[in-house]
Amino acid sequence: MLVKSFSSAVFGIDATVITIEVNLGIGVNFYLVGLPDSAVKESQQRIKAAIQNNGLKYPGKEITINMAPADIRKEGSSFDLPIAMGILAASEQINENHLEEYLLIGELSLDGGIAAVKGILPTTIKAKEAGFKGIIVPKANEKEAAIVDGIDVHGFENILEVISFLNAPNQFKPFKIDIEKEFYGKLNTSEFDFKDVKGQDTIKRAFEIAAAGGHNVILIGPPGAGKSMLAKRLPTILPPMSLAESLETTKIHSVAGNIKSDSGLITERPFRKPHHTISDVALVGGGGYPQPGEISLSHNGVLFLDELPEYKRQVLEVMRQPLEDRKVTISRAKFTVDYPAGFMLIAAMNPCPCGYYNHPEKECSCAPGLVHKYLNKISGPLLDRIDLHVEVTPVKFDELAYDTIPSKGSQEIREHVIRARLIQEDRFKDSAEIHANAQMNSKQLKMHCQIDEEGKTILKNAMEKLGLSARAYDRILRVSRTIADLDQSLIIESSHLAEAIQYRSLDREGWGG
């Protein structure tokens, strides 16, 4: 007897429907075909134990299972449940009439329990697109699946519950959540706030500019100056995520298996802080079976690289293309997958190995030339993609202990950022790939960043006197455009240019010895 059940395989952040054909014949062999990997092949032992431990009969016949399309490699344990249901239906132990209406996904335990799996959100989206009435998922994944509207979601804890459902689906109500309540109820739940930061008004201003224009930032300062503390608070001043951004971000984290059972949507902008020992594959994504890396997990949020010169040179260099294209392409012999990578890069570093070069009180103990060698660990092309270079100075004791002036909070700064982003949204409404000032190309720079003669004179003098490099020119124009947007100014004024120039520390000749 031949029976079909349906599941899915995830490639990149999208899913493909997999048809599982189960045929019972004469004999006692077990055949599993359709390019299964080791985890799929091992499903026979899990399925057999789960069926027998729940008082059901494992058929003593030849079982042939084909997973179509047969030319796509199937990986992981998520096919256990649809294969098991196919075997039970083929052996006439359950009703097969409703099997083709539902897409099934889940890993089986030996006692018949259904364990959580990765990639539920893209799978549910694909099930809806393919016209399935509903999807059957592990109980731990039902909240994630219920994010998708327009398809019935049923979460179960063991195969006996699934059997009861397939025999009489009308007796079960689908699991539902209020998407709007889920989304808006968690938008502003961050534990961090810029109110907690004492002093550092210059750095807060730089972060406000960075958030308003989507600019990448590098912080240079001694240990304990507050670089990490400031970076952690950057997501709190970025504009709140839209529902579309939230869904896209959740989709990526679903593929990576980062969604907890008690949460559905990711509503806060991601903040990722990988250790400096990370490999290039872990940062960018890839592997034998490609998975999203840290830069994709930072999509629509912030990637914070602390102690930047300590990262391997190769790891840093692989970020150059994603920073420019806002996506990562992983190519293999038989397929290619794309992962989104629209993140803000915040890097932090000490000015030298000992950490006290240019310190107002402590003396640098590094040997001559060591500071320059330390800074040269970061390549020019990578620095070229970072708009704001900000020197962080230590906070004075009086500011820590006696500062009674209330500091600007994240909400107040965020309101300024949102106003500036709305101006940019209108400016780039005809450009699908451009969303913020930091992404402007040469043509748009000429169009939107025109400066008068006085401004040209200021810029020329700055480049000559401060020794600014030629690559700093475009970056200064982008940042000055953002500063003008924060001031709600149609034109870039001299004061905007002057402020933008001060954020190019590492372009100065002689900086670092």
N, C-alpha and C positions, 0 to 999 in steps of 0.2 A: 504494500500500500504506500502511495506517495502523498506526502503532506508538505505544505510550505509554511514557514514562519518568516518573520522579517525583523532585521536588526539594522545596525549602521556601523560604519567605520569612519573615524575622523581623520582628515588630512588637512594639515594647517589648522585653520579655525573653522573649517566647513566640514559637513558630514556627507557621506554617500550611503544610500540605502543598500543593504546587503540582503539578498534573498537566500534563505537557508532551506534547501530541499532535503527532506528526510525520506529515505525509501527502505522498506523492510523486505528482505528476500529470503531465499532458502540458504541456510548455513549458519555459522556462528561468528563470522568475521566482523570487524569494525573498520570502515573506511571513512576517512575525513579528507576531502579534497577541496581545492580552491585557494591554494597558496596560504595555508594556515601557518602561523609561527608556533614555537614550542609551547607557549602559554595556551594557545587554542587547542593544540593536539592533546595537551594534558587534561582538557576538559572532560574526556571520557571517564577518567577515574572519579572526578568530582561529581559529575552527573550521575554515574552509577550508584555511588554511595548515597547521594542526596535522595534519589528515587527510592532505594531500598530502605533507607532509615526512616522514611515517612510512610511505610506500609504499602508502597506501590510496587509493581512488578517491572523489573528491567527486562525487556524482551530478549528471549534466548534465540534470536534470529540474526541473520546477516544485516547489519545496519550500514547503509551508505549515506553519507552526508556531503552534499555539495554546497559550497558557499559562493554564490554568484554576485557580481561578475568574477569569473575565475582568474582573471589576469591582475586583480588588485590584491596586494598582500594584506592579510588579516592579522592583526596583532592584539594581544591583551586577553583578559579573562571575561570581558563584557558579553561574549557570545554564549556563555554557559546557559543562561535562562532561555533564550529562544531555541537553542538546540534541545534542551531538556523537554520543553513544551512540544517541540516537533516530534520527538521520540514518543512521548506519551500520547499524542494525537494519532500518530501512525499506528500505534499498538491499540488504539481505540479505548484508551483509559480516560480520555477527556473529550469534550465536544470540540470538534475542529471548525465548526461553522463560523465562529467569531475570530478565529486566529488571524485571518488575513486583514481584519479591520484595525489591528493594533500592531505597533512596533514595540518590540521587547528588548530590554537591555538590563544586564545584571550579572554579577559573579555569584556562583553558588558555593556555599560552605558544605562540608560533608553531612551536616545535620539538616540540610535543606534551607538554611538561612540565606537571604539575599544580601550581599555586601555592596556597599557603594562603589561606583566606578567614576572615571573621569569623562569629560566631554558631554555631559548631559544636556547642556543648553544648546549647543549646535545640533545635537541629535534631535532634540524636540523641535527646533526650528525646521529642520529637514523633514521631519515627520509631518508637520503641518503643511509644508510646501508640496509634499508628495501625496497629500489627500487622505492620510490615515485619520480614522475617527478619533483615535487616542493613542497614548503611549503608556506602557507599563514599565515602571522604574523601581529601583530599590527605595524603601521608605525613607532612607537618609537623603535621597536625592530629589524627593518630590517637590520641595519648596523651590529648588533651583529650576526644575522643569516647569513649574506652574507660572513662571515669569512670562512664558509664551501664551498669549491670549488666542482663543479660537481653536483649541484642541483639548480634549479630555486627558487629564493626568491622573494616573492611579499608581500610588506607591504601596508596595507590599513588603513584609518582613520575611516571608518564607514561601516555598513553592505551593504549599497547601492552600494558601490564600489566593495565589494566582490561579490555581486549578478551580477553586470555587468561583472566582470571578469569570473565567472563560466559560464555565458551565452555565452561569446565569448573570451576565454583565449588567442587566437592568436593575439588579438588586443593590448595586454599589453606586455611590455618588462620587463624581470626580473631585479631586482636591483642588481648591481654588484659594488664591490670595488676592488681596486688594493691591494692585500694582502701584497706584498713586499713593496710597497710604504707606506702602513699603518704601517707595522712592522718596517722598517728601518728608517722611518721619525720621529719616536717617541722614538728611543732607548736612546738617550742622552739628555733628556729634564729636568733633575732634577734641582731644584733651589738651592740645597745644594752643597757645595764643601769644601774639606778639607783646601783649601786656606784660608777660613774664620777663621780657628782656630789658635789662637795665642799661641805659646809655645806648651806644651804638646807633645813634640816629642816622649817621651817614650810610651805614650798612642797610638799615631798614629802608631808607630811601632807594638804595640800589635794588633791593628786592622788590620794592613797589614798581620800579621801572621794568625790571625783568618780568614780573608777573603780567604787567600791562601789555608788553609787547612780545611775550613768549621767548625772551632772550635767554641764552645760556650764560652761566655765571661761573667764574672761578674766584675763590676766596683765598687770599694769601695772608697768613698771619701766624704769630707764635702759638704754642700750645696753651690751651685754656682761655683763649681770647673770645670764645663763643661761636666759632664757625659751625660746629655741628648743631648747636642749640638753635641758631638762626635758620639753618637749612631745614631742620625738622618742621619749622613753622611756615615754610613757604607754601605748602598745599592749602593752608588755611586762608591765604589771601588770593588764591587763584579763583576765577569765577566758578560757581557751583556747576557740577556736571549736568548736562542735559540728559533726558531719558535715553536718547540715542547713544550718547557717549557711555552712559552707564551700562547699557546692554552690550555694547561692543567690548568694553573693559571686562565685564562679567564673562563674556564668551571666551576671551583669552585665558582668564584665570580658571575657567571651567576645563579647558583643554589641558591646562597644567595641573589640574587636580587640587586647586587652592581654595575651592568654595567649601565652607563649613556647612554642616547639615542644618544649623539653626539660622542660616542666612540665605537669602536669595540673591537680590541685586547687590552689586558693589556700588555704593553711592558716594563714597569718599574718594577723592583723587589718590591714586596709588603713590606710595613713597617707598622706593626700593633702595636699599643700602648694602650692596654686595661687598664682601671682604676683598682686600687687595690680592689675595691668593687665587681669586677666581680665574678659570680658564676662559679662552676666547669663545669656545662653544657654549659654555654656561652663560656668558654675557650676551652673546648675539643670538644664540639658538642653534639648533641642529642636532647632531647625533645620528646614530644608525637609523633610528626611527625618529624623525625630527620633532622636537618639542620647542615651544617658545622660550627664549632666554630672558635675562633680566631686563633688557631694553624693551622687549615687547610687553613684559609684565608691568613696565613703567608707563605704558601707553596711556595717554590722557592725564599723566601725572608727572612725577619727578623722579629722576635717577640721580642719587647722591653718591659720588665717588670721593670718599674721604682718603687723605694721604695719597693724592694722585700720583706723585712720582714713584710710589712703591709698587704700583701696578706694572705688570710686564709690558714692555713696549709693544709687543705683538697684540696684546689684549686691547690696548688703547687705540691702536691703529685700525682695528676692525670696526671701530665705531664711526669712522669718518664718513663712510657711505650712508649708513642709517641716519646720521645727523642731517645729512643733506636731503635724502630722499624720503625720510619719514616712514620707511618700511624696510624689511629684511627679506631677501629672497634666498631660500635654501634650495640648492639644486642637487638632485641625485640622478642616477643613470636613467631611471624609468619615470621620474616625476619631479615636479618643482612645486614648492609651497611658498606662499608669501605670508609674513606676519607683520601686522601694523607696528610701527615704532615711532609714534608721534609723542615724544617726551621732551621735557625740559631737563637739560643737564646742569647739575650743580656740583662743582668740584671744589675740593678744599685741599690746601697744602701748606706746609711750613715753608718759610722762605729759604731755608737751608737745612742740612742734616741735623744740626743741633737745635734749630728752631728759633734762634734769637737774632738773626740778621735784621738790621734796622730797628731793633727793639729800643724803646726810649730809655730803658733802665739797665737791662742786662746786656752783657757783651757777648758777641758771637765768638765761639771758640773754634770755628772751622778754619782749616788751612787755606792759604791763598789759592784761588781758582776753583775751590771745591763747591762754592755757592753756584758759580756759573755751570759747572758740570752737573750739579744737582738739578738745576732748572732745565738743562738741555735734555733731561730724560723725557720731557714732554715736547713732542715734535711741533714744528711751526704749522703744518697743515691742520693739526688738531686745535691748536690755539686760534687758528684762523676762523674756526667755527664757534668760538666763544666770544660773545659780544662785550661782556662786562668783566673787567679785571679789577677786583676790589681788594684794597689793602685793609686788613682788619687789625686794629690796634687794641691793646689790652684795656679793659675797663678800669678806671681809677677807683680807689677805695671810696672816695666821697660819693661817686655815682652809685656805688653798690649799697652803701650804708645810709646815706643821707638824702638820696634823691626822692623828693616828695612830689615832684611834678608827675602827674599821671601820664604814662606812656600810651602812644597810639595803639589801640587794639586791632586785632585781625579784621574784625567786622568793618571798622572805619576805613582801613586800608583797602579792603576788598571792594567797598563801594566805589572808591576812586578807580580801581582796576577795572571794574565792570563798565563804568562810564567810558573809559578809554577803549575797551574791547568793542563796545557798541559802535564807536566811531570807525574802528577798523573793519568791523563786520559790514558796515555800509560801504566802506572804501573798496573792499575786495569782493563785493557781492557777485561780480561777474567772473571771478577767478576761482574755480572749483578747488584748486590745489593750494591756494593761499588763504590763510586764516588770520595771520598776525604779522606785524611789521618785521619780525625777525626772519620771515620766510620770503621777503621781497627779493625779486631778481633784479638784474641790472636795468631792464626796461622800466620796471615799476619804481626803482630808485629815482630814475630821471624824471618820472612823471609826478611822484608824490613827495620827493625830498629836494625840491629846489630851494637854493639859498641865495640871498642877495650878495652884493659886493662886499659889504661889511662882514658877512658870515664867511665868505671865501677868504678874506684877509685873515680872520681869526684862525681858520682851519690851516691856512698856509703857514702862519707863524707858529702854530702849535706843532706842526709836523717838522718844521725846521729847528725850532728851539728845543723841543722835548725829544727830538730824534724819533718821532713816531714813524713806523713802517708804512709802506704804501698800502698794505692790506688792511691797515686800520681805518682807511678813508671811508670805505663802504659801511663798516661797522659803526663808525661815529654817526654817519647819516641816519642809519636805522634807529640807533638809540635816541638821537635827537628828535626824530619823528615821533617816537613813543613819548618822550618828555613833553613835546608840544601837544600830543593827544591828552596827556594827563592834565595839562593846563587848558585844554579845550581850545587850542589855538589852531587856526587854519594854516598858518605859515610857521616855518621854523625860524625862530628868532635867535639873536646872538647869544642870549643867556642859555637857550636850550643846547646850542652847540658847545658852549663853554662847559656846561655840566657834563655833557657826553664825553668830552675830551678827557676829563679827569678819570674816567673809567677804563683807561688803556694803559695801566701800569706796566705790564710786561712787554709792551711795545717800545718802551723808552730805551734808548741806547745807554748801555752801561748799567742797566738795572741788574742787580745781582753780581756786580763786579766783573 
